[in-house]
């Protein structure tokens, strides 16, 4: 894995809301095919950090390179860069006025310029992959939360992303629906998708993560392999967090 | 019941003129609504934009039109615009000034009100929807056109229609610049035939009936959209 190219490269990223610093000198690299889980207590800045990666959250200092392209360079076509990075949100954010098929195809057609037919073929193939082919003509409100999140993953995959960002994809779900979403994510990880996941699902982290990043108060406190994170004694703050979350 | 029979007899003669008056009223209301919603949407987008100049312009526009009487706007367009036009070009306006200035005045006036409705509509759509659109690589205009505005308009439609019903009633104000809309046609005919009271009561009943039916229809639509 060490010789794979770096997909996401964060260098000393810092962000302030007025006087309040939300991110402090965050530096990490994610290589192609790597699965990195970002965890930490609420308010630690992990959601903010993942949103800086595709420019949804601006930051004031530092640099982020995605596939070698700088996010905060004025010359970068941010829309184009975003279309190459898939993102899955906590609250799914399917478009409620569009059918499932339209949700899957709209960005392919309008952003990537694919034909309706090609977009539909691709979208429906991913819909089948997440096991929801039967729902192609329904509207988001007719699906359960878990199903909506799987459609959201299919929507992101339809764009053929070079990496996927997951922002607490299971936190808004009822417990019995979490696994159906995690199963899809595990499948993706095993296929070699580059993934950055903000999540509290430590089972998922244990199963497929290559590395775990632990954040606290806007800083990356731990950045190590999964085995190091779960097995060897950690810094005090991470240990406290693990004790709370694993019981 | 002599007053009623003579009125009904005269109604048969004035029917075509009244229909024409009603068509003028509808022309003003429909054009002003469509134009007002378009301009209002533009103003709402300017108001919500992060560009300061747009912001100030939209704010100023809304405040200006909310602070002057509709009647004044109407008269201003009727008297001032042809005057300015002649002053600049040296020609006389050959269009139907009363109709055009009514439509333009109502359009610009209603735009101020529609823009506030549209703004509230846009703000009612969760921010995550914009994030999702951006994350898929959409531009600002694509995210607005394809994702945010279609949802916002669905939510706003009852309010916009309610405002149109108010506009329908307010449109009688074109009386002041002599446009023969439905109300003024009734008034002129009634005055001419000494049946003024009957015609005014009749006009009131027609406005009442149309407004009531429209309000009922909007309520029904609202219930359907909220499901």
Contacts between the chains, C-beta under 8 A, distances in Angstrom:
chain1	res1	chain2	res2	distance
A	51	B	131	7.8
A	54	B	135	6.0
A	56	B	131	5.5
A	56	B	134	6.2
A	56	B	135	6.5
A	79	B	134	7.8
A	79	B	137	5.0
A	79	B	138	6.9
A	79	B	139	5.3
A	80	B	137	6.5
A	81	B	137	8.0
A	82	B	134	6.2
A	82	B	135	5.8
A	82	B	136	7.1
A	82	B	137	4.6
A	83	B	136	6.5
A	83	B	137	2.5
A	84	B	137	7.6
A	85	B	135	7.6
A	86	B	135	7.8
A	87	B	132	7.7
A	87	B	135	4.0
A	89	B	128	5.8
A	89	B	131	6.9
A	89	B	132	6.2
A	89	B	135	7.8
A	91	B	126	7.5
A	91	B	128	5.5
A	93	B	126	7.8
A	93	B	128	4.5
A	93	B	129	5.9
A	93	B	131	6.8
A	93	B	132	3.6
A	94	B	132	7.9
A	95	B	129	6.9
A	95	B	132	7.4
A	95	B	133	7.9
A	95	B	147	5.6
A	95	B	151	7.7
A	96	B	151	6.7
A	97	B	150	5.2
A	97	B	151	5.2
A	97	B	154	6.4
A	106	B	136	7.9
A	106	B	146	6.3
A	107	B	133	8.0
A	107	B	136	3.7
A	107	B	137	6.3
A	107	B	138	6.4
A	110	B	138	6.8
A	110	B	142	5.8
A	110	B	146	6.5
A	111	B	136	6.2
A	111	B	137	4.2
A	111	B	138	5.9
A	111	B	142	7.3
A	112	B	137	7.7
A	155	B	136	7.5
A	156	B	135	7.9
A	156	B	136	7.8
A	159	B	136	6.6
A	159	B	137	7.2
